[in-house]
Amino acid sequence: MSGAREPSARLVRLLGVLAAAAVLAAFAPILGNGFVNWDDYGLIVRNEAFRGVAPRTLAWMFSSLYYTTYQPLGWLLYDLVYLVQGARPFGFHLLSLLIHLGNAALVYRTVLRLLESGADPGPGPRLSALLGALLWALHPLQVESVAWATELPDLLGTSFFLASFLAYLRADGRPRRLALSLAFFIGSGLSRWKGFGLPLALVLADAACLGRLDRDPRRWPQARFRRVWLEKLPFFLVAFAVALVNWRAKEAVGTLTWTLPGAARALAFYLGKLLAPVGLYPLYLLDGHPDAVSWPWPACAAAVAAVTAALALVWRRWPGGLAVWLFFGACVLPTTAAYGGRFVCGQDHYLYLAGLGFPAAAAWVFAAGWRRWRREASLAALVPLAAGLAAACWYGALSRRQCFVWRDSVSLWSHALAVNPASPMAPSNLTGALVAAGRADEALRRIAAQLAEDPGRQADPDRRESAWARREILLSQLPRYYNDLAVDLARRGRLDEAAALLEKSLALAPDQTPARDNLERLRRRQARRPGPG
């Protein structure tokens, strides 16, 4: 097998097309999805501030901290979609899918560049990079970012992040290419804040792959590395500005606090989700809440420390492992803040950018197996590649199924309750979604069933979103809801159904005048209606 060669460029292109088709097949269901009642309506559907490319609108985009984030290019992207096709979900989902495909291509080019920068890349870096990028693109944790229209700015920010990192890898200290990399990084910061960890990624790449920094951090202050650090200074300044602006935006809802238990649980939790991406739903509670993840935080901290120590021990043999882990931790830790002293929340989309290092680590393992197979002609050397292909198939099936979860608000929050019945956010959102879908009776039955199952806990007055509170709110809204629905049915000639709804409305609130007047007029219409035959 010593004569084994790198697969031809034509074969790699063909496999790349097949990989893109696999990603499209997995995520295509989102094109039929609607908006969901989780930020989509507040940010996109009912938000008229970003609509129309005009000086006033652009000024708002570049000055607003609306929804506790700074994302002027994100607002501009929303606006462009709106100008093309209005506030319909299809255009937002289509653009999300296309950007995700583009990001997968950038991941491939970036991973390939990192593999080829090694001392002995050997054969197979293109196939290894392709499989690593495919695993990233098909991973079920990406579904939230791609299927949720709100996350378009995050996808765009990731595109700029990858373009910036790739431009840096190709710069080799040349000022023009460094300036291009910096420009892309500014674009990432103007899209969303999550790429602010790029300077750390550049430092780690210099030490682990490019050889521009010594692998012994104690030598980094030496004069021979001064130019490398001066190149990073503009990147660190941009990162600081992005972090500062978004810190101010987040603190608008309360003081940010970090705790060791919250950080340890989050790191262990996200690592577990990366390895076993099952039971996914919106908004996990990780610390500081009665329904939070109950993993003992000392065990989580010990696991994180063990992973860090193990990778540090093999730093000289495999520097990329520790580099990926440190970048992952640096990106995740800012998301473990408790807002206003409340609780630590976790979301899948936090890992869209934070997990970018893992396809590079996987590709390194695949390339090592390829080199061993070339030397020894041992089928055992191909086990990592076979495992990677099997994981890609599994990820694709899970992602396609998860895309259907995001079909609409009812399916999203029904799924969340099925996975975690204790979710404090899902019941109220599901109630609102059912009412909006014309299924208020079902919402009321769900609340009644929940109260019957656990009346003591759900009636707790200290619980912010108790079933009792939702029941009272819904009951107060139902008379008007039934009345409005009855008027709509009467206009379409469905008089008997309209009368039944008006009777329901009056049974809940006998003193309301509109429903009584509407019922009297309806009875007169029914009396004038010609009988059968």
Solvent accessible surface area in square Angstrom, and as a share of the most:
residue,aa,sasa,rsa
1,M,120,0.53
2,S,93,0.60
3,G,63,0.61
4,A,23,0.17
5,R,206,0.75
6,E,53,0.24
7,P,16,0.10
8,S,65,0.42
9,A,46,0.35
10,R,190,0.69
11,L,76,0.38
12,V,12,0.07
13,R,153,0.56
14,L,101,0.50
15,L,56,0.28
16,G,24,0.23
17,V,99,0.57
18,L,102,0.51
19,A,14,0.11
20,A,40,0.31
21,A,52,0.41
22,A,40,0.31
23,V,3,0.02
24,L,72,0.36
25,A,58,0.45
26,A,5,0.04
27,F,0,0.00
28,A,39,0.30
29,P,12,0.08
30,I,0,0.00
31,L,53,0.26
32,G,50,0.48
33,N,5,0.02
34,G,23,0.22
35,F,19,0.08
36,V,3,0.01
37,N,46,0.24
38,W,20,0.07
39,D,49,0.25
40,D,1,0.01
41,Y,69,0.26
42,G,15,0.15
43,L,7,0.04
44,I,1,0.01
45,V,38,0.22
46,R,174,0.63
47,N,12,0.06
48,E,127,0.57
49,A,32,0.25
50,F,0,0.00
51,R,47,0.17
52,G,25,0.24
53,V,80,0.46
54,A,38,0.30
55,P,116,0.73
56,R,171,0.63
57,T,1,0.00
58,L,59,0.29
59,A,63,0.49
60,W,63,0.22
61,M,0,0.00
62,F,90,0.37
63,S,82,0.53
64,S,13,0.08
65,L,65,0.32
66,Y,82,0.31
67,Y,90,0.34
68,T,34,0.20
69,T,3,0.02
70,Y,36,0.14
71,Q,2,0.01
72,P,0,0.00
73,L,36,0.18
74,G,0,0.00
75,W,0,0.00
76,L,46,0.23
77,L,22,0.11
78,Y,0,0.00
79,D,0,0.00
80,L,88,0.44
81,V,12,0.07
82,Y,61,0.23
83,L,98,0.49
84,V,126,0.73
85,Q,25,0.11
86,G,22,0.21
87,A,35,0.27
88,R,141,0.51
89,P,37,0.23
90,F,104,0.43
91,G,11,0.10
92,F,0,0.00
93,H,1,0.00
94,L,62,0.31
95,L,46,0.23
96,S,0,0.00
97,L,3,0.02
98,L,94,0.47
99,I,25,0.13
100,H,0,0.00
101,L,35,0.17
102,G,34,0.33
103,N,0,0.00
104,A,15,0.12
105,A,56,0.44
106,L,47,0.24
107,V,3,0.01
108,Y,29,0.11
109,R,106,0.39
110,T,8,0.05
111,V,3,0.02
112,L,9,0.05
113,R,93,0.34
114,L,30,0.15
115,L,20,0.10
116,E,84,0.38
117,S,40,0.26
118,G,36,0.35
119,A,117,0.90
120,D,99,0.51
121,P,48,0.30
122,G,28,0.27
123,P,11,0.07
124,G,0,0.00
125,P,10,0.06
126,R,58,0.21
127,L,34,0.17
128,S,0,0.00
129,A,0,0.00
130,L,24,0.12
131,L,14,0.07
132,G,0,0.00
133,A,4,0.03
134,L,26,0.13
135,L,23,0.11
136,W,11,0.04
137,A,1,0.00
138,L,6,0.03
139,H,14,0.06
140,P,2,0.01
141,L,4,0.02
142,Q,6,0.03
143,V,1,0.00
144,E,4,0.02
145,S,0,0.00
146,V,0,0.00
147,A,3,0.03
148,W,6,0.02
149,A,0,0.00
150,T,4,0.02
151,E,2,0.01
152,L,0,0.00
153,P,0,0.00
154,D,7,0.04
155,L,0,0.00
156,L,33,0.16
157,G,3,0.03
158,T,2,0.01
159,S,24,0.16
160,F,53,0.22
161,F,6,0.03
162,L,6,0.03
163,A,21,0.16
164,S,0,0.00
165,F,21,0.09
166,L,13,0.07
167,A,12,0.09
168,Y,4,0.01
169,L,9,0.04
170,R,81,0.30
171,A,0,0.00
172,D,107,0.55
173,G,4,0.04
174,R,115,0.42
175,P,103,0.65
176,R,219,0.80
177,R,100,0.36
178,L,22,0.11
179,A,60,0.47
180,L,89,0.44
181,S,0,0.00
182,L,39,0.20
183,A,55,0.43
184,F,61,0.25
185,F,1,0.00
186,I,72,0.36
187,G,7,0.07
188,S,1,0.00
189,G,5,0.05
190,L,51,0.25
191,S,0,0.00
192,R,31,0.11
193,W,29,0.10
194,K,18,0.08
195,G,4,0.03
196,F,49,0.20
197,G,10,0.10
198,L,0,0.00
199,P,3,0.02
200,L,61,0.30
201,A,13,0.10
202,L,0,0.00
203,V,8,0.05
204,L,12,0.06
205,A,6,0.05
206,D,0,0.00
207,A,2,0.01
208,A,7,0.05
209,C,41,0.24
210,L,48,0.24
211,G,62,0.60
212,R,45,0.17
213,L,4,0.02
214,D,30,0.15
215,R,88,0.32
216,D,12,0.06
217,P,74,0.47
218,R,204,0.74
219,R,109,0.40
220,W,45,0.16
221,P,115,0.72
222,Q,75,0.33
223,A,68,0.53
224,R,153,0.56
225,F,15,0.06
226,R,149,0.55
227,R,148,0.54
228,V,13,0.07
229,W,80,0.28
230,L,111,0.55
231,E,22,0.10
232,K,0,0.00
233,L,94,0.47
234,P,51,0.32
235,F,3,0.01
236,F,87,0.36
237,L,109,0.54
238,V,28,0.16
239,A,10,0.08
240,F,134,0.56
241,A,51,0.39
242,V,17,0.10
243,A,39,0.31
244,L,90,0.45
245,V,52,0.30
246,N,7,0.04
247,W,110,0.39
248,R,165,0.60
249,A,0,0.00
250,K,32,0.14
251,E,66,0.30
252,A,82,0.64
253,V,86,0.49
254,G,22,0.21
255,T,86,0.50
256,L,19,0.09
257,T,57,0.33
258,W,104,0.37
259,T,65,0.38
260,L,111,0.55
261,P,34,0.21
262,G,0,0.00
263,A,16,0.12
264,A,4,0.03
265,R,36,0.13
266,A,0,0.00
267,L,17,0.08
268,A,18,0.14
269,F,14,0.06
270,Y,3,0.01
271,L,39,0.19
272,G,30,0.29
273,K,29,0.12
274,L,25,0.12
275,L,130,0.65
276,A,51,0.39
277,P,2,0.02
278,V,76,0.43
279,G,36,0.35
280,L,6,0.03
281,Y,23,0.09
282,P,3,0.02
283,L,33,0.16
284,Y,5,0.02
285,L,11,0.05
286,L,1,0.00
287,D,23,0.12
288,G,60,0.58
289,H,38,0.17
290,P,122,0.77
291,D,26,0.13
292,A,20,0.16
293,V,32,0.18
294,S,101,0.65
295,W,107,0.38
296,P,87,0.55
297,W,85,0.30
298,P,76,0.48
299,A,60,0.46
300,C,7,0.04
301,A,28,0.22
302,A,60,0.47
303,A,51,0.40
304,V,26,0.15
305,A,60,0.46
306,A,60,0.47
307,V,46,0.26
308,T,47,0.27
309,A,54,0.42
310,A,55,0.42
311,L,31,0.15
312,A,49,0.38
313,L,156,0.78
314,V,59,0.34
315,W,30,0.11
316,R,153,0.56
317,R,207,0.75
318,W,53,0.18
319,P,11,0.07
320,G,18,0.17
321,G,4,0.04
322,L,22,0.11
323,A,12,0.09
324,V,17,0.10
325,W,16,0.06
326,L,72,0.36
327,F,13,0.05
328,F,0,0.00
329,G,12,0.12
330,A,34,0.26
331,C,10,0.06
332,V,0,0.00
333,L,70,0.35
334,P,36,0.23
335,T,11,0.06
336,T,2,0.01
337,A,3,0.03
338,A,9,0.07
339,Y,72,0.27
340,G,38,0.37
341,G,58,0.55
342,R,133,0.48
343,F,37,0.15
344,V,5,0.03
345,C,31,0.19
346,G,0,0.00
347,Q,19,0.09
348,D,7,0.03
349,H,11,0.05
350,Y,31,0.12
351,L,3,0.02
352,Y,3,0.01
353,L,7,0.04
354,A,2,0.01
355,G,4,0.04
356,L,16,0.08
357,G,13,0.13
358,F,55,0.23
359,P,6,0.03
360,A,18,0.14
361,A,17,0.13
362,A,27,0.21
363,A,0,0.00
364,W,88,0.31
365,V,59,0.34
366,F,12,0.05
367,A,2,0.02
368,A,31,0.24
369,G,7,0.06
370,W,31,0.11
371,R,50,0.18
372,R,101,0.37
373,W,51,0.18
374,R,83,0.30
375,R,163,0.60
376,E,93,0.41
377,A,57,0.44
378,S,30,0.20
379,L,143,0.71
380,A,55,0.43
381,A,2,0.01
382,L,49,0.25
383,V,92,0.53
384,P,37,0.23
385,L,25,0.12
386,A,61,0.48
387,A,58,0.45
388,G,3,0.03
389,L,103,0.51
390,A,64,0.50
391,A,28,0.22
392,A,5,0.04
393,C,97,0.58
394,W,111,0.39
395,Y,25,0.10
396,G,13,0.12
397,A,66,0.51
398,L,21,0.10
399,S,0,0.00
400,R,104,0.38
401,R,161,0.59
402,Q,21,0.10
403,C,0,0.00
404,F,85,0.36
405,V,19,0.11
406,W,5,0.02
407,R,81,0.29
408,D,59,0.31
409,S,13,0.08
410,V,22,0.13
411,S,35,0.23
412,L,0,0.00
413,W,1,0.00
414,S,32,0.20
415,H,46,0.21
416,A,1,0.00
417,L,34,0.17
418,A,81,0.63
419,V,58,0.33
420,N,33,0.17
421,P,102,0.64
422,A,33,0.26
423,S,4,0.03
424,P,28,0.17
425,M,43,0.19
426,A,0,0.00
427,P,11,0.07
428,S,30,0.19
429,N,25,0.13
430,L,3,0.02
431,T,17,0.10
432,G,36,0.35
433,A,6,0.04
434,L,1,0.01
435,V,31,0.18
436,A,93,0.72
437,A,59,0.45
438,G,43,0.41
439,R,99,0.36
440,A,1,0.01
441,D,51,0.26
442,E,40,0.18
443,A,1,0.01
444,L,45,0.22
445,R,152,0.56
446,R,100,0.37
447,I,2,0.01
448,A,55,0.43
449,A,51,0.40
450,Q,41,0.18
451,L,14,0.07
452,A,83,0.64
453,E,144,0.65
454,D,56,0.29
455,P,73,0.46
456,G,61,0.58
457,R,90,0.33
458,Q,12,0.05
459,A,42,0.33
460,D,55,0.28
461,P,128,0.81
462,D,126,0.65
463,R,46,0.17
464,R,194,0.71
465,E,72,0.32
466,S,8,0.05
467,A,0,0.00
468,W,98,0.34
469,A,41,0.32
470,R,18,0.07
471,R,77,0.28
472,E,95,0.42
473,I,98,0.50
474,L,3,0.02
475,L,39,0.19
476,S,82,0.53
477,Q,97,0.43
478,L,1,0.01
479,P,13,0.08
480,R,182,0.66
481,Y,40,0.15
482,Y,10,0.04
483,N,15,0.08
484,D,74,0.39
485,L,56,0.28
486,A,1,0.00
487,V,45,0.26
488,D,54,0.28
489,L,12,0.06
490,A,14,0.11
491,R,187,0.68
492,R,140,0.51
493,G,47,0.45
494,R,102,0.37
495,L,13,0.07
496,D,85,0.44
497,E,82,0.37
498,A,0,0.00
499,A,4,0.03
500,A,52,0.40
501,L,24,0.12
502,L,4,0.02
503,E,79,0.35
504,K,85,0.36
505,S,0,0.00
506,L,30,0.15
507,A,82,0.64
508,L,77,0.39
509,A,31,0.24
510,P,86,0.54
511,D,126,0.65
512,Q,35,0.16
513,T,73,0.43
514,P,80,0.50
515,A,0,0.00
516,R,90,0.33
517,D,50,0.26
518,N,25,0.13
519,L,25,0.13
520,E,87,0.39
521,R,124,0.45
522,L,6,0.03
523,R,103,0.38
524,R,129,0.47
525,R,96,0.35
526,Q,33,0.15
527,A,88,0.68
528,R,170,0.62
529,R,107,0.39
530,P,118,0.74
531,G,57,0.54
532,P,145,0.91
533,G,129,1.24
